[in-house]
């Protein structure tokens, strides 16, 4: 654990003894999802802006539902948390969020309003038909779901369809993200291509579709996929791709950036594509829970995170893509090695032709065939039950091979070495 986080943990104990809660800001975020140097910098900035002292108590989580459970029970008075899109939707529906008081910020430091992407605003407008999510949340990072593929083994044409994950040509070399929501949406989009083309259904409607018929269709498709699956993975998929053990991975764009860069260093050529049929987009965003005790500092913190230079540092430090719409953020990513793409939807008309890594920022033509995931409410149990049935029956032969090899490796390490293996640095998945 980094120095600041150690100090933050100690501060938790010390500050809990203090009654002056308005000098404490409790932040609850994903692991490895911030440039930690910005945290003490915020404390100094807040003092300069308000004349008031503030100390951050910074804690992390690895699963959305873990965070949500603490908020729902009211046992934790976190001031700022960073849930994913469908959890933000659920928290809105359950009345667990406080509205963001943008008006309380001086205009010159209201970076929330100054740097909001028009695309982000539009997508957040769709989260809840009766409650504007833009009044309760601010996007932090975002991305797409797509296919990471080995360019020496898989063509762009083969990877450009979701059907690639059941292509027998790649059996035993296919990795699937162990994230039912992020797999269900793309598969359903693939299965409903004809209805989409005929205008009988929209992408947004599919993102809400929890019907028994659609669940059964996706389940049937995934059971066809299963015999060729090398692994259902939470975080090791990108690593397996960099080592050439997998050639196709249903994954997130943030992981793709990391995998492509790491693979290049060892001579493995990877690329990422959003299949032609369409896909989903995802977001993580800052919110203030209803049990927060320091709303003022929380509002200032969210605004500070939207300051362009801070957004760039967080983007560089995590490997994920900032949802900040400031042109300075775009300028920091311009690279002439890439062909021009249209990012006008995200940064405005001045970005209609810019040279940016398309894995980081999809071209407008790609984003036009993507839609935001949604919370299923009580029907979520049906999704999880389907996922359990798909994964739980008859693990593939390759899965058993991996398990056996892993066990042998552990035994060998215990018997022949007392040295702990050096843990290689890698980004943590957040979906």
C-alpha positions as CSV (number, residue, x, y, z in Angstrom):
1,X,0.0,0.0,0.0
2,X,1.3,3.4,-0.9
3,X,2.4,5.9,1.6
4,X,-0.6,8.2,1.5
5,X,-3.0,5.3,1.9
6,X,-1.1,4.1,4.9
7,X,-1.4,7.5,6.4
8,X,-5.1,7.7,5.5
9,X,-5.7,4.4,7.2
10,X,-4.0,5.7,10.4
11,X,-6.0,8.9,10.1
12,X,-9.2,6.9,10.1
13,X,-8.5,5.8,13.7
14,X,-7.3,9.2,14.8
15,X,-10.1,11.2,13.2
16,X,-12.8,8.9,14.5
17,X,-12.0,10.2,17.9
18,X,-12.6,13.8,16.7
19,X,-16.1,15.4,16.9
20,X,-15.1,17.9,14.2
21,X,-16.5,15.9,11.3
22,X,-16.7,18.9,9.0
23,X,-12.9,18.8,8.8
24,X,-12.9,15.2,7.5
25,X,-13.8,14.0,4.0
26,X,-14.5,10.2,3.6
27,X,-13.9,9.0,0.1
28,X,-14.7,5.5,-1.0
29,X,-13.3,4.5,-4.4
30,X,-12.2,1.5,-6.5
31,X,-8.7,0.1,-5.9
32,X,-6.0,1.6,-8.0
33,X,-8.4,4.1,-9.5
34,X,-6.8,7.4,-8.8
35,X,-3.4,9.1,-8.9
36,X,-2.8,9.1,-5.2
37,X,-0.8,12.3,-5.3
38,X,-3.9,14.3,-6.0
39,X,-5.4,13.5,-2.6
40,X,-3.1,15.6,-0.4
41,X,-3.1,18.2,-3.2
42,X,-6.9,18.5,-2.8
43,X,-6.4,19.1,0.9
44,X,-4.2,22.1,0.2
45,X,-6.5,23.3,-2.6
46,X,-9.5,23.2,-0.4
47,X,-7.8,25.2,2.3
48,X,-6.8,27.8,-0.3
49,X,-10.4,28.0,-1.6
50,X,-12.3,28.0,1.7
51,X,-9.8,28.8,4.4
52,X,-10.9,25.6,6.1
53,X,-8.8,22.5,7.0
54,X,-9.7,19.1,5.6
55,X,-8.3,15.7,5.9
56,X,-9.2,12.8,3.5
57,X,-10.0,9.4,4.8
58,X,-9.6,7.3,1.7
59,X,-10.8,3.7,1.5
60,X,-11.2,1.3,-1.4
61,X,-13.6,-1.5,-2.6
62,X,-13.4,-4.1,-5.4
63,X,-17.1,-4.9,-5.9
64,X,-20.0,-2.5,-6.5
65,X,-22.3,-4.5,-4.4
66,X,-19.9,-4.4,-1.4
67,X,-20.0,-0.6,-1.5
68,X,-23.7,-0.5,-2.1
69,X,-24.4,-2.8,0.9
70,X,-22.6,-0.4,3.2
71,X,-24.5,2.6,1.9
72,X,-27.9,0.8,2.0
73,X,-27.4,-0.2,5.7
74,X,-26.4,3.3,6.7
75,X,-23.5,2.0,8.7
76,X,-21.0,4.2,6.9
77,X,-21.1,7.9,6.5
78,X,-19.0,8.2,3.3
79,X,-19.0,11.6,1.7
80,X,-18.1,10.6,-1.8
81,X,-18.2,7.2,-3.5
82,X,-17.6,6.1,-7.1
83,X,-20.2,3.4,-8.2
84,X,-20.7,2.1,-11.7
85,X,-23.6,3.2,-14.0
86,X,-26.2,0.6,-13.1
87,X,-25.4,1.1,-9.3
88,X,-25.9,4.8,-9.7
89,X,-29.2,4.0,-11.3
90,X,-30.2,1.7,-8.4
91,X,-29.1,4.3,-5.8
92,X,-31.2,6.9,-7.5
93,X,-34.2,4.6,-7.6
94,X,-33.8,3.8,-3.9
95,X,-33.3,7.4,-2.8
96,X,-29.7,6.8,-1.6
97,X,-28.2,9.9,-3.2
98,X,-28.1,13.6,-2.4
99,X,-28.4,16.2,-5.2
100,X,-25.1,17.9,-6.1
101,X,-25.2,21.6,-5.1
102,X,-23.3,23.1,-8.0
103,X,-24.5,26.6,-7.1
104,X,-22.5,26.4,-3.9
105,X,-19.3,26.5,-5.9
106,X,-17.7,29.8,-7.1
107,X,-18.1,29.9,-10.9
108,X,-14.4,29.9,-11.6
109,X,-13.8,26.6,-9.8
110,X,-17.1,24.9,-10.9
111,X,-15.1,22.5,-13.1
112,X,-18.1,20.1,-13.1
113,X,-20.2,22.4,-15.3
114,X,-17.2,23.9,-17.2
115,X,-16.0,20.6,-18.4
116,X,-19.0,18.3,-18.9
117,X,-19.0,16.4,-22.2
118,X,-22.2,16.8,-24.2
119,X,-22.2,13.0,-24.7
120,X,-21.8,12.3,-21.0
121,X,-24.7,14.7,-20.2
122,X,-26.9,13.0,-22.8
123,X,-26.2,9.5,-21.6
124,X,-26.8,10.5,-18.0
125,X,-30.1,12.0,-19.0
126,X,-31.2,8.5,-20.0
127,X,-30.4,6.8,-16.7
128,X,-33.7,7.6,-15.0
129,X,-36.8,8.9,-16.8
130,X,-38.0,10.9,-13.8
131,X,-34.9,11.9,-11.9
132,X,-32.1,13.6,-13.8
133,X,-28.9,11.7,-13.0
134,X,-26.8,14.7,-13.9
135,X,-28.1,16.4,-10.8
136,X,-26.9,13.6,-8.6
137,X,-23.7,12.2,-10.3
138,X,-20.7,13.2,-12.3
139,X,-19.0,10.7,-14.6
140,X,-15.3,9.9,-13.7
141,X,-14.1,7.2,-16.2
142,X,-15.8,5.5,-19.1
143,X,-15.3,3.0,-21.8
144,X,-16.8,0.3,-24.0
145,X,-17.0,-3.5,-24.1
146,X,-15.4,-5.2,-27.1
147,X,-12.9,-7.8,-28.3
148,X,-9.2,-7.9,-27.6
149,X,-7.6,-10.1,-30.3
150,X,-4.2,-11.4,-31.4
151,X,-3.7,-9.9,-34.8
152,X,-1.4,-12.7,-35.9
153,X,-4.0,-15.4,-35.2
154,X,-7.3,-13.5,-35.7
155,X,-8.3,-11.1,-38.5
156,X,-10.1,-7.8,-37.9
157,X,-13.0,-9.2,-39.8
158,X,-13.2,-12.3,-37.6
159,X,-13.0,-10.2,-34.4
160,X,-15.5,-7.7,-35.8
161,X,-18.5,-9.8,-34.7
162,X,-19.6,-11.1,-31.4
163,X,-19.9,-14.5,-33.0
164,X,-16.1,-14.7,-32.7
165,X,-16.5,-16.0,-29.2
166,X,-18.1,-19.2,-30.4
167,X,-15.9,-19.6,-33.5
168,X,-14.5,-23.2,-33.3
169,X,-11.3,-22.0,-35.0
170,X,-10.3,-20.4,-31.7
171,X,-11.6,-23.1,-29.3
172,X,-9.5,-23.3,-26.1
173,X,-8.1,-19.8,-26.7
174,X,-11.2,-17.7,-25.9
175,X,-11.4,-15.6,-22.7
176,X,-14.7,-14.2,-21.4
177,X,-15.0,-11.5,-18.8
178,X,-16.7,-12.9,-15.7
179,X,-19.2,-10.0,-15.7
180,X,-22.7,-11.2,-16.6
181,X,-24.1,-7.7,-17.3
182,X,-21.2,-6.8,-19.7
183,X,-21.6,-10.1,-21.6
184,X,-25.4,-10.3,-21.7
185,X,-25.8,-7.0,-23.5
186,X,-23.4,-7.6,-26.4
187,X,-24.7,-11.1,-26.9
188,X,-28.3,-9.9,-26.9
189,X,-27.4,-7.2,-29.4
190,X,-25.9,-9.8,-31.7
191,X,-28.9,-12.1,-31.4
192,X,-31.3,-9.2,-32.1
193,X,-29.5,-7.8,-35.2
194,X,-32.4,-8.4,-37.5
195,X,-34.9,-6.7,-35.2
196,X,-32.5,-3.8,-34.8
197,X,-32.1,-3.4,-38.6
198,X,-35.9,-3.5,-39.1
199,X,-36.5,-0.9,-36.4
200,X,-38.6,-3.3,-34.3
201,X,-36.4,-2.7,-31.2
202,X,-33.8,-0.1,-30.2
203,X,-30.5,-0.5,-28.5
204,X,-31.8,1.2,-25.4
205,X,-34.7,-1.2,-25.2
206,X,-32.4,-4.1,-25.4
207,X,-30.4,-2.7,-22.5
208,X,-33.6,-2.9,-20.4
209,X,-34.6,-6.3,-21.7
210,X,-34.8,-8.8,-18.9
211,X,-37.5,-11.0,-20.5
212,X,-37.4,-14.7,-20.0
213,X,-37.2,-15.3,-23.7
214,X,-34.1,-13.0,-24.1
215,X,-32.4,-14.5,-21.1
216,X,-33.0,-18.0,-22.5
217,X,-31.6,-17.0,-25.9
218,X,-28.4,-15.5,-24.4
219,X,-28.0,-18.6,-22.2
220,X,-28.3,-20.9,-25.2
221,X,-25.7,-18.9,-27.1
222,X,-23.3,-18.9,-24.1
223,X,-23.6,-22.6,-23.7
224,X,-22.5,-23.0,-27.3
225,X,-19.6,-20.7,-26.5
226,X,-18.6,-22.6,-23.3
227,X,-16.7,-25.6,-24.8
228,X,-14.1,-23.2,-26.4
229,X,-13.6,-21.0,-23.4
230,X,-10.1,-20.9,-21.9
231,X,-11.4,-19.1,-18.8
232,X,-14.1,-17.0,-17.3
233,X,-12.0,-14.3,-15.8
234,X,-12.2,-11.3,-13.5
235,X,-8.7,-9.9,-14.1
236,X,-6.4,-12.5,-15.6
237,X,-7.7,-12.4,-19.2
238,X,-5.6,-9.4,-20.4
239,X,-2.5,-11.0,-18.9
240,X,-3.2,-14.3,-20.7
241,X,-3.6,-12.3,-24.0
242,X,-0.2,-10.6,-23.5
243,X,1.4,-14.0,-23.1
244,X,-0.2,-15.4,-26.2
245,X,-2.2,-18.1,-24.4
246,X,-5.5,-16.5,-25.5
247,X,-6.2,-15.1,-28.9
248,X,-9.7,-13.7,-28.3
249,X,-11.0,-11.9,-25.2
250,X,-14.4,-10.3,-24.5
251,X,-13.1,-7.4,-22.4
252,X,-13.3,-3.7,-21.5
253,X,-11.5,-1.0,-23.4
254,X,-9.6,0.1,-20.3
255,X,-8.1,-3.4,-20.0
256,X,-7.4,-3.4,-23.8
257,X,-5.2,-0.3,-23.5
258,X,-3.1,-2.0,-20.8
259,X,-2.9,-5.4,-22.7
260,X,-1.9,-3.9,-26.0
261,X,0.9,-1.9,-24.5
262,X,2.2,-4.8,-22.3
263,X,2.0,-7.3,-25.2
264,X,4.0,-5.0,-27.5
265,X,6.9,-5.1,-25.1
266,X,7.1,-8.9,-25.4
267,X,6.5,-9.1,-29.1
268,X,2.8,-10.0,-29.1
269,X,0.5,-8.0,-31.3
270,X,-2.9,-7.2,-29.9
271,X,-5.7,-4.9,-31.0
272,X,-9.2,-4.0,-29.8
273,X,-12.4,-3.7,-31.7
274,X,-16.1,-3.0,-30.9
275,X,-17.9,-5.5,-33.1
276,X,-20.1,-4.3,-36.0
277,X,-23.3,-5.4,-34.3
278,X,-22.9,-2.8,-31.5
279,X,-22.1,-3.0,-27.8
280,X,-22.6,-1.3,-24.5
281,X,-20.8,1.7,-22.9
282,X,-20.1,1.9,-19.2
283,X,-19.3,4.6,-16.7
284,X,-18.1,5.0,-13.1
285,X,-19.1,8.3,-11.5
286,X,-18.9,10.4,-8.3
287,X,-21.9,10.6,-6.1
288,X,-22.7,11.8,-2.6
289,X,-24.6,9.2,-0.5
290,X,-27.6,10.3,1.6
291,X,-25.7,9.6,4.9
292,X,-22.8,11.9,4.0
293,X,-21.7,14.2,6.8
294,X,-19.5,16.6,4.8
295,X,-21.5,17.6,1.7
296,X,-19.6,20.8,1.2
297,X,-16.2,19.2,1.0
298,X,-17.6,16.4,-1.1
299,X,-18.9,18.9,-3.6
300,X,-15.5,20.6,-3.8
301,X,-13.8,17.2,-4.2
302,X,-15.9,16.2,-7.1
303,X,-15.3,19.6,-8.8
304,X,-11.5,19.2,-8.1
305,X,-11.6,15.8,-9.8
306,X,-13.1,17.5,-12.9
307,X,-10.3,20.0,-13.2
308,X,-8.6,19.2,-16.5
309,X,-5.0,18.8,-15.2
310,X,-6.3,16.5,-12.4
311,X,-8.4,14.5,-14.9
312,X,-5.4,14.0,-17.1
313,X,-3.2,12.8,-14.1
314,X,-5.9,10.4,-13.0
315,X,-6.2,9.1,-16.6
316,X,-2.5,8.6,-16.9
317,X,-2.2,7.1,-13.4
318,X,-5.0,4.5,-13.9
319,X,-4.9,3.6,-17.6
320,X,-8.6,4.3,-17.9
321,X,-10.3,7.0,-19.9
322,X,-11.5,10.2,-18.2
323,X,-15.1,11.3,-18.9
324,X,-14.0,14.9,-18.7
325,X,-15.0,16.9,-21.8
326,X,-12.4,19.7,-21.5
327,X,-10.4,20.3,-24.6
328,X,-7.2,20.2,-22.6
329,X,-7.9,16.5,-21.9
330,X,-8.3,15.9,-25.6
331,X,-5.1,17.8,-26.4
332,X,-3.2,15.6,-23.9
333,X,-4.2,12.5,-25.9
334,X,-3.5,13.7,-29.5
335,X,-1.0,11.4,-31.2
336,X,-0.2,11.8,-35.0
337,X,0.5,8.1,-35.4
338,X,-3.3,7.5,-35.4
339,X,-5.7,8.2,-38.3
340,X,-8.1,11.1,-37.7
341,X,-11.4,10.1,-36.1
342,X,-14.6,12.0,-35.2
343,X,-14.9,12.8,-31.5
344,X,-17.3,15.7,-32.0
345,X,-19.9,13.9,-30.0
346,X,-17.7,14.0,-26.9
347,X,-15.6,17.2,-27.2
348,X,-17.7,19.3,-29.6
349,X,-17.3,20.3,-33.2
350,X,-13.7,21.3,-32.8
351,X,-12.9,17.5,-32.4
352,X,-14.6,16.4,-35.6
353,X,-11.2,15.2,-37.0
354,X,-8.5,14.4,-34.4
355,X,-5.7,11.9,-34.2
356,X,-6.4,9.9,-31.0
357,X,-6.1,6.3,-30.0
358,X,-9.5,4.8,-31.0
359,X,-9.3,2.3,-28.2
360,X,-9.4,5.1,-25.7
361,X,-12.0,7.2,-27.5
362,X,-14.3,5.4,-30.1
363,X,-15.1,7.2,-33.3
364,X,-18.6,8.6,-33.5
365,X,-19.6,5.8,-36.0
366,X,-18.7,3.3,-33.3
367,X,-20.4,5.1,-30.4
368,X,-23.6,5.4,-32.5
369,X,-24.1,1.7,-32.3
370,X,-23.5,1.5,-28.5
371,X,-25.9,2.0,-25.6
372,X,-25.7,2.4,-21.8
373,X,-26.2,-0.5,-19.5
374,X,-29.1,-0.3,-17.1
375,X,-30.0,-1.8,-13.7
376,X,-32.5,-4.6,-13.8
377,X,-33.8,-4.1,-10.3
378,X,-35.4,-7.3,-8.9
379,X,-34.8,-9.1,-12.3
380,X,-31.0,-9.0,-11.5
381,X,-31.4,-12.3,-9.8
382,X,-32.6,-13.8,-13.1
383,X,-29.4,-12.6,-14.8
384,X,-27.2,-14.0,-12.0
385,X,-29.0,-17.3,-12.1
386,X,-28.5,-17.6,-15.8
387,X,-24.8,-16.8,-15.5
388,X,-24.5,-19.4,-12.8
389,X,-26.1,-22.1,-15.0
390,X,-23.8,-21.2,-17.9
391,X,-20.6,-21.3,-15.8
392,X,-21.5,-23.9,-13.2
393,X,-22.2,-26.9,-15.4
394,X,-19.4,-29.0,-16.8
395,X,-16.3,-26.8,-16.8
396,X,-14.4,-27.1,-20.1
397,X,-11.4,-29.4,-20.4
398,X,-9.1,-26.5,-20.8
399,X,-10.4,-25.0,-17.5
400,X,-9.4,-28.2,-15.7
401,X,-6.0,-28.1,-17.3
402,X,-5.5,-24.6,-16.0
403,X,-6.6,-25.5,-12.5
404,X,-4.3,-28.6,-12.4
405,X,-1.3,-26.6,-13.7
406,X,-2.0,-23.8,-11.2
407,X,-2.1,-26.3,-8.3
408,X,1.1,-27.9,-9.5
409,X,2.8,-24.5,-9.7
410,X,1.7,-23.7,-6.1
411,X,3.0,-27.0,-4.8
412,X,6.3,-26.6,-6.6
413,X,6.7,-23.1,-5.2
414,X,6.1,-24.3,-1.7
415,X,8.5,-27.3,-2.0
416,X,11.4,-25.7,-3.9
417,X,11.3,-22.1,-2.9
418,X,10.9,-20.0,0.3
419,X,11.1,-16.8,-1.6
420,X,7.9,-15.0,-2.4
421,X,7.4,-14.3,-6.0
422,X,7.5,-10.7,-7.1
423,X,4.1,-9.5,-8.0
424,X,4.0,-7.8,-11.3
425,X,2.2,-4.5,-11.5
426,X,-1.1,-4.5,-13.3
427,X,-4.3,-2.5,-13.4
428,X,-7.3,-3.6,-11.4
429,X,-10.5,-4.2,-13.3
430,X,-13.5,-2.2,-12.0
431,X,-16.5,-3.6,-13.8
